[in-house]
């Protein structure tokens, strides 16, 4: 990590200080702890909201059980191979 404060001392005792701030790539962003924790909290809230929504949607169909299997016409074996 090349960031920091650099000091150059010349032979005559003259001091020169240089502050260096360097980004490793041009499209990089710095992510600190509060940003990461905010992302994690938002993800947990979104996941919980989605789980509740799925539960509510699937809970509505309990009273309407499909009886499609009772309405199927069965084919006799003789007709199947003709």
N, CA, C and O atoms as CSV, one atom per row, in Angstrom:
chain,resi,resn,atom,element,x,y,z
A,1,UNK,N,N,0.857,-1.176,0.000
A,1,UNK,CA,C,0.000,0.000,0.000
A,1,UNK,C,C,0.897,1.231,0.000
A,1,UNK,O,O,1.539,1.504,1.014
A,2,UNK,N,N,0.968,1.981,-1.089
A,2,UNK,CA,C,1.883,3.126,-1.173
A,2,UNK,C,C,1.376,4.391,-0.498
A,2,UNK,O,O,2.065,5.411,-0.525
A,3,UNK,N,N,0.185,4.358,0.109
A,3,UNK,CA,C,-0.340,5.564,0.743
A,3,UNK,C,C,0.440,5.885,2.007
A,3,UNK,O,O,0.936,4.991,2.693
A,4,UNK,N,N,0.542,7.172,2.302
A,4,UNK,CA,C,1.192,7.578,3.541
A,4,UNK,C,C,1.902,8.909,3.376
A,4,UNK,O,O,1.774,9.587,2.357
A,5,UNK,N,N,2.654,9.262,4.409
A,5,UNK,CA,C,3.432,10.497,4.394
A,5,UNK,C,C,4.898,10.119,4.254
A,5,UNK,O,O,5.425,9.320,5.029
A,6,UNK,N,N,5.542,10.700,3.262
A,6,UNK,CA,C,6.944,10.429,2.995
A,6,UNK,C,C,7.747,11.693,3.277
A,6,UNK,O,O,7.320,12.801,2.951
A,7,UNK,N,N,8.918,11.510,3.890
A,7,UNK,CA,C,9.794,12.631,4.208
A,7,UNK,C,C,11.143,12.404,3.549
A,7,UNK,O,O,11.713,11.314,3.612
A,8,UNK,N,N,11.636,13.452,2.918
A,8,UNK,CA,C,12.944,13.402,2.275
A,8,UNK,C,C,13.857,14.395,3.011
A,8,UNK,O,O,13.523,15.569,3.169
A,9,UNK,N,N,14.987,13.905,3.445
A,9,UNK,CA,C,15.945,14.775,4.125
A,9,UNK,C,C,17.154,14.921,3.206
A,9,UNK,O,O,17.798,13.938,2.838
A,10,UNK,N,N,17.451,16.182,2.842
A,10,UNK,CA,C,18.589,16.464,1.956
A,10,UNK,C,C,19.872,16.532,2.784
A,10,UNK,O,O,19.839,16.534,4.015
A,11,UNK,N,N,20.973,16.586,2.093
A,11,UNK,CA,C,22.281,16.612,2.754
A,11,UNK,C,C,22.476,17.833,3.657
A,11,UNK,O,O,23.179,17.728,4.662
A,12,UNK,N,N,21.897,18.955,3.346
A,12,UNK,CA,C,22.049,20.163,4.144
A,12,UNK,C,C,21.076,20.241,5.302
A,12,UNK,O,O,21.014,21.276,5.967
A,13,UNK,N,N,20.323,19.205,5.569
A,13,UNK,CA,C,19.364,19.205,6.660
A,13,UNK,C,C,17.996,19.725,6.266
A,13,UNK,O,O,17.107,19.857,7.106
A,14,UNK,N,N,17.830,20.023,4.978
A,14,UNK,CA,C,16.533,20.503,4.504
A,14,UNK,C,C,15.560,19.328,4.404
A,14,UNK,O,O,15.880,18.290,3.826
A,15,UNK,N,N,14.360,19.511,4.979
A,15,UNK,CA,C,13.339,18.469,5.010
A,15,UNK,C,C,12.214,18.795,4.042
A,15,UNK,O,O,11.797,19.947,3.917
A,16,UNK,N,N,11.731,17.772,3.363
A,16,UNK,CA,C,10.591,17.923,2.479
A,16,UNK,C,C,9.622,16.772,2.756
A,16,UNK,O,O,10.030,15.611,2.792
A,17,UNK,N,N,8.332,17.096,2.954
A,17,UNK,CA,C,7.320,16.093,3.266
A,17,UNK,C,C,6.327,16.002,2.115
A,17,UNK,O,O,5.945,17.011,1.521
A,18,UNK,N,N,5.921,14.786,1.817
A,18,UNK,CA,C,4.999,14.545,0.712
A,18,UNK,C,C,3.903,13.591,1.194
A,18,UNK,O,O,4.196,12.520,1.725
A,19,UNK,N,N,2.655,13.981,1.007
A,19,UNK,CA,C,1.507,13.131,1.354
A,19,UNK,C,C,1.066,12.410,0.091
A,19,UNK,O,O,0.780,13.056,-0.917
A,20,UNK,N,N,1.005,11.076,0.127
A,20,UNK,CA,C,0.648,10.277,-1.036
A,20,UNK,C,C,-0.653,9.530,-0.744
A,20,UNK,O,O,-0.769,8.803,0.243
A,21,UNK,N,N,-1.622,9.733,-1.630
A,21,UNK,CA,C,-2.875,8.982,-1.590
A,21,UNK,C,C,-3.029,8.340,-2.957
A,21,UNK,O,O,-3.121,9.040,-3.965
A,22,UNK,N,N,-3.056,7.029,-3.001
A,22,UNK,CA,C,-3.012,6.305,-4.260
A,22,UNK,C,C,-4.149,5.298,-4.311
A,22,UNK,O,O,-4.335,4.517,-3.377
A,23,UNK,N,N,-4.902,5.314,-5.388
A,23,UNK,CA,C,-5.932,4.299,-5.614
A,23,UNK,C,C,-5.382,3.264,-6.579
A,23,UNK,O,O,-4.745,3.598,-7.578
A,24,UNK,N,N,-5.638,2.011,-6.264
A,24,UNK,CA,C,-5.069,0.929,-7.072
A,24,UNK,C,C,-5.735,0.814,-8.448
A,24,UNK,O,O,-5.072,0.430,-9.411
A,25,UNK,N,N,-6.996,1.128,-8.559
A,25,UNK,CA,C,-7.652,1.102,-9.856
A,25,UNK,C,C,-8.577,2.306,-9.970
A,25,UNK,O,O,-8.964,2.900,-8.964
A,26,UNK,N,N,-8.922,2.656,-11.178
A,26,UNK,CA,C,-9.699,3.880,-11.380
A,26,UNK,C,C,-11.175,3.714,-11.046
A,26,UNK,O,O,-11.825,4.682,-10.654
A,27,UNK,N,N,-11.717,2.515,-11.192
A,27,UNK,CA,C,-13.139,2.293,-10.940
A,27,UNK,C,C,-13.402,1.708,-9.562
A,27,UNK,O,O,-14.526,1.295,-9.279
A,28,UNK,N,N,-12.403,1.662,-8.705
A,28,UNK,CA,C,-12.568,1.091,-7.369
A,28,UNK,C,C,-13.251,2.092,-6.443
A,28,UNK,O,O,-13.087,3.304,-6.573
A,29,UNK,N,N,-14.017,1.551,-5.511
A,29,UNK,CA,C,-14.589,2.382,-4.465
A,29,UNK,C,C,-14.163,1.795,-3.129
A,29,UNK,O,O,-13.977,0.584,-3.009
A,30,UNK,N,N,-14.010,2.637,-2.142
A,30,UNK,CA,C,-13.638,2.166,-0.826
A,30,UNK,C,C,-14.909,1.828,-0.055
A,30,UNK,O,O,-15.857,2.613,-0.025
A,31,UNK,N,N,-14.916,0.667,0.559
A,31,UNK,CA,C,-16.066,0.229,1.327
A,31,UNK,C,C,-15.606,0.077,2.772
A,31,UNK,O,O,-14.710,-0.712,3.071
A,32,UNK,N,N,-16.225,0.836,3.654
A,32,UNK,CA,C,-15.857,0.755,5.065
A,32,UNK,C,C,-16.859,-0.115,5.817
A,32,UNK,O,O,-17.826,-0.600,5.230
A,33,UNK,N,N,-16.632,-0.312,7.100
A,33,UNK,CA,C,-17.468,-1.210,7.914
A,33,UNK,C,C,-18.929,-0.777,7.968
A,33,UNK,O,O,-19.796,-1.641,7.840
A,34,UNK,N,N,-19.266,0.506,8.150
A,34,UNK,CA,C,-20.692,0.865,8.167
A,34,UNK,C,C,-21.409,0.589,6.845
A,34,UNK,O,O,-22.588,0.237,6.845
A,35,UNK,N,N,-20.719,0.742,5.739
A,35,UNK,CA,C,-21.330,0.452,4.437
A,35,UNK,C,C,-21.621,-1.033,4.302
A,35,UNK,O,O,-22.700,-1.416,3.850
A,36,UNK,N,N,-20.675,-1.863,4.688
A,36,UNK,CA,C,-20.870,-3.314,4.605
A,36,UNK,C,C,-21.995,-3.754,5.524
A,36,UNK,O,O,-22.830,-4.573,5.140
A,37,UNK,N,N,-22.023,-3.208,6.748
A,37,UNK,CA,C,-23.096,-3.596,7.673
A,37,UNK,C,C,-24.452,-3.118,7.165
A,37,UNK,O,O,-25.449,-3.812,7.359
A,38,UNK,N,N,-24.518,-1.963,6.526
A,38,UNK,CA,C,-25.767,-1.487,5.934
A,38,UNK,C,C,-26.248,-2.394,4.826
A,38,UNK,O,O,-27.443,-2.673,4.722
A,39,UNK,N,N,-25.331,-2.857,3.998
A,39,UNK,CA,C,-25.688,-3.772,2.911
A,39,UNK,C,C,-26.212,-5.087,3.482
A,39,UNK,O,O,-27.199,-5.628,2.984
A,40,UNK,N,N,-25.560,-5.606,4.521
A,40,UNK,CA,C,-25.977,-6.872,5.122
A,40,UNK,C,C,-27.360,-6.731,5.761
A,40,UNK,O,O,-28.211,-7.604,5.592
A,41,UNK,N,N,-27.590,-5.639,6.492
A,41,UNK,CA,C,-28.890,-5.420,7.130
A,41,UNK,C,C,-29.989,-5.282,6.079
A,41,UNK,O,O,-31.068,-5.853,6.234
A,42,UNK,N,N,-29.723,-4.529,5.011
A,42,UNK,CA,C,-30.715,-4.378,3.938
A,42,UNK,C,C,-31.012,-5.717,3.272
A,42,UNK,O,O,-32.158,-5.989,2.913
A,43,UNK,N,N,-29.991,-6.554,3.104
A,43,UNK,CA,C,-30.188,-7.864,2.495
A,43,UNK,C,C,-31.043,-8.755,3.395
A,43,UNK,O,O,-31.920,-9.465,2.903
A,44,UNK,N,N,-30.801,-8.726,4.695
A,44,UNK,CA,C,-31.590,-9.534,5.625
A,44,UNK,C,C,-33.045,-9.067,5.639
A,44,UNK,O,O,-33.957,-9.894,5.651
A,45,UNK,N,N,-33.270,-7.763,5.638
A,45,UNK,CA,C,-34.635,-7.229,5.628
A,45,UNK,C,C,-35.355,-7.607,4.335
A,45,UNK,O,O,-36.524,-7.992,4.362
A,46,UNK,N,N,-34.657,-7.496,3.203
A,46,UNK,CA,C,-35.267,-7.853,1.918
A,46,UNK,C,C,-35.594,-9.346,1.864
A,46,UNK,O,O,-36.640,-9.732,1.344
A,47,UNK,N,N,-34.712,-10.179,2.395
A,47,UNK,CA,C,-34.959,-11.621,2.406
A,47,UNK,C,C,-36.154,-11.960,3.293
A,47,UNK,O,O,-36.985,-12.790,2.926
A,48,UNK,N,N,-36.241,-11.324,4.457
A,48,UNK,CA,C,-37.373,-11.563,5.354
A,48,UNK,C,C,-38.681,-11.105,4.709
A,48,UNK,O,O,-39.694,-11.798,4.805
A,49,UNK,N,N,-38.665,-9.951,4.056
A,49,UNK,CA,C,-39.857,-9.449,3.369
A,49,UNK,C,C,-40.299,-10.411,2.268
A,49,UNK,O,O,-41.489,-10.686,2.120
A,50,UNK,N,N,-39.345,-10.915,1.504
A,50,UNK,CA,C,-39.662,-11.863,0.441
A,50,UNK,C,C,-40.221,-13.169,1.009
A,50,UNK,O,O,-41.150,-13.744,0.442
A,51,UNK,N,N,-39.656,-13.639,2.128
A,51,UNK,CA,C,-40.147,-14.866,2.747
A,51,UNK,C,C,-41.579,-14.690,3.249
A,51,UNK,O,O,-42.402,-15.590,3.086
A,52,UNK,N,N,-41.885,-13.551,3.853
A,52,UNK,CA,C,-43.245,-13.291,4.330
A,52,UNK,C,C,-44.209,-13.187,3.153
A,52,UNK,O,O,-45.333,-13.684,3.229
A,53,UNK,N,N,-43.781,-12.548,2.069
A,53,UNK,CA,C,-44.641,-12.425,0.892
A,53,UNK,C,C,-44.947,-13.795,0.291
A,53,UNK,O,O,-46.089,-14.068,-0.077
A,54,UNK,N,N,-43.945,-14.650,0.191
A,54,UNK,CA,C,-44.164,-15.996,-0.353
A,54,UNK,C,C,-45.075,-16.791,0.565
A,54,UNK,O,O,-45.953,-17.514,0.096
A,55,UNK,N,N,-44.875,-16.663,1.869
A,55,UNK,CA,C,-45.739,-17.364,2.821
A,55,UNK,C,C,-47.188,-16.905,2.708
A,55,UNK,O,O,-48.103,-17.727,2.748
A,56,UNK,N,N,-47.398,-15.616,2.568
A,56,UNK,CA,C,-48.756,-15.088,2.457
A,56,UNK,C,C,-49.425,-15.527,1.155
A,56,UNK,O,O,-50.614,-15.845,1.150
A,57,UNK,N,N,-48.689,-15.548,0.073
A,57,UNK,CA,C,-49.262,-15.940,-1.214
A,57,UNK,C,C,-49.589,-17.425,-1.210
A,57,UNK,O,O,-50.657,-17.812,-1.683
A,58,UNK,N,N,-48.715,-18.255,-0.699
A,58,UNK,CA,C,-48.985,-19.698,-0.696
A,58,UNK,C,C,-50.004,-20.068,0.360
A,58,UNK,O,O,-50.661,-21.102,0.232
A,59,UNK,N,N,-50.159,-19.271,1.389
A,59,UNK,CA,C,-51.143,-19.552,2.424
A,59,UNK,C,C,-52.560,-19.321,1.955
A,59,UNK,O,O,-53.488,-19.842,2.573
A,60,UNK,N,N,-52.774,-18.562,0.888
A,60,UNK,CA,C,-54.110,-18.271,0.375
A,60,UNK,C,C,-54.737,-19.481,-0.303
A,60,UNK,O,O,-55.964,-19.558,-0.376
A,61,UNK,N,N,-53.951,-20.426,-0.799
A,61,UNK,CA,C,-54.469,-21.541,-1.587
A,61,UNK,C,C,-54.840,-22.758,-0.746
A,61,UNK,O,O,-55.153,-23.801,-1.319
A,62,UNK,N,N,-54.820,-22.678,0.570
A,62,UNK,CA,C,-55.113,-23.848,1.397
A,62,UNK,C,C,-56.559,-24.297,1.257
A,62,UNK,O,O,-56.813,-25.501,1.289
A,63,UNK,N,N,-57.513,-23.398,1.104
A,63,UNK,CA,C,-58.923,-23.747,1.015
A,63,UNK,C,C,-59.324,-24.293,-0.334
A,63,UNK,O,O,-60.355,-24.959,-0.433
A,64,UNK,N,N,-58.569,-24.045,-1.359
A,64,UNK,CA,C,-58.932,-24.473,-2.714
A,64,UNK,C,C,-58.019,-25.590,-3.175
A,64,UNK,O,O,-57.078,-25.351,-3.933
A,65,UNK,N,N,-58.281,-26.790,-2.733
A,65,UNK,CA,C,-57.485,-27.932,-3.171
A,65,UNK,C,C,-57.996,-28.383,-4.538
A,65,UNK,O,O,-59.202,-28.514,-4.743
A,66,UNK,N,N,-57.114,-28.608,-5.431
A,66,UNK,CA,C,-57.498,-29.011,-6.780
A,66,UNK,C,C,-57.824,-30.502,-6.796
A,66,UNK,O,O,-57.116,-31.322,-6.211
A,67,UNK,N,N,-58.902,-30.821,-7.476
A,67,UNK,CA,C,-59.280,-32.220,-7.626
A,67,UNK,C,C,-59.170,-32.618,-9.091
A,67,UNK,O,O,-60.049,-33.296,-9.624
A,68,UNK,N,N,-58.117,-32.206,-9.723
A,68,UNK,CA,C,-57.930,-32.498,-11.137
A,68,UNK,C,C,-57.750,-34.000,-11.365
A,68,UNK,O,O,-58.119,-34.508,-12.424
A,69,UNK,N,N,-57.194,-34.705,-10.400
A,69,UNK,CA,C,-56.994,-36.145,-10.586
A,69,UNK,C,C,-58.324,-36.896,-10.613
A,69,UNK,O,O,-58.404,-37.960,-11.227
A,70,UNK,N,N,-59.372,-36.375,-9.966
A,70,UNK,CA,C,-60.680,-37.026,-9.990
A,70,UNK,C,C,-61.369,-36.866,-11.339
A,70,UNK,O,O,-62.252,-37.656,-11.673
A,71,UNK,N,N,-60.991,-35.880,-12.104
A,71,UNK,CA,C,-61.660,-35.594,-13.367
A,71,UNK,C,C,-60.950,-36.196,-14.578
A,71,UNK,O,O,-61.421,-36.045,-15.706
A,72,UNK,N,N,-59.852,-36.859,-14.366
A,72,UNK,CA,C,-59.110,-37.409,-15.499
A,72,UNK,C,C,-59.836,-38.630,-16.066
A,72,UNK,O,O,-60.347,-39.474,-15.330
A,73,UNK,N,N,-59.861,-38.691,-17.381
A,73,UNK,CA,C,-60.441,-39.861,-18.052
A,73,UNK,C,C,-59.341,-40.890,-18.232
A,73,UNK,O,O,-58.295,-40.603,-18.816
A,74,UNK,N,N,-59.581,-42.067,-17.736
A,74,UNK,CA,C,-58.590,-43.123,-17.871
A,74,UNK,C,C,-58.810,-43.859,-19.177
A,74,UNK,O,O,-59.946,-44.138,-19.559
A,75,UNK,N,N,-57.730,-44.168,-19.853
A,75,UNK,CA,C,-57.793,-44.860,-21.136
A,75,UNK,C,C,-57.616,-46.352,-20.880
A,75,UNK,O,O,-56.708,-46.765,-20.160
A,76,UNK,N,N,-58.479,-47.142,-21.469
A,76,UNK,CA,C,-58.357,-48.596,-21.324
A,76,UNK,C,C,-57.121,-49.064,-22.087
A,76,UNK,O,O,-56.703,-48.431,-23.057
A,77,UNK,N,N,-56.554,-50.153,-21.650
A,77,UNK,CA,C,-55.322,-50.669,-22.274
A,77,UNK,C,C,-55.527,-51.015,-23.740
A,77,UNK,O,O,-54.602,-50.852,-24.535
A,78,UNK,N,N,-56.723,-51.495,-24.129
A,78,UNK,CA,C,-56.959,-51.844,-25.513
A,78,UNK,C,C,-56.863,-50.634,-26.427
A,78,UNK,O,O,-56.341,-50.730,-27.538
A,79,UNK,N,N,-57.358,-49.513,-25.972
A,79,UNK,CA,C,-57.335,-48.305,-26.787
A,79,UNK,C,C,-55.928,-47.696,-26.877
A,79,UNK,O,O,-55.607,-47.006,-27.845
A,80,UNK,N,N,-55.118,-47.948,-25.892
A,80,UNK,CA,C,-53.791,-47.364,-25.865
A,80,UNK,C,C,-52.906,-47.895,-26.983
A,80,UNK,O,O,-52.098,-47.153,-27.544
A,81,UNK,N,N,-53.054,-49.179,-27.310
A,81,UNK,CA,C,-52.177,-49.795,-28.306
A,81,UNK,C,C,-52.772,-49.889,-29.691
A,81,UNK,O,O,-52.158,-50.501,-30.565
A,82,UNK,N,N,-53.926,-49.320,-29.937
A,82,UNK,CA,C,-54.538,-49.426,-31.267
A,82,UNK,C,C,-53.937,-48.437,-32.228
A,82,UNK,O,O,-54.334,-48.388,-33.392
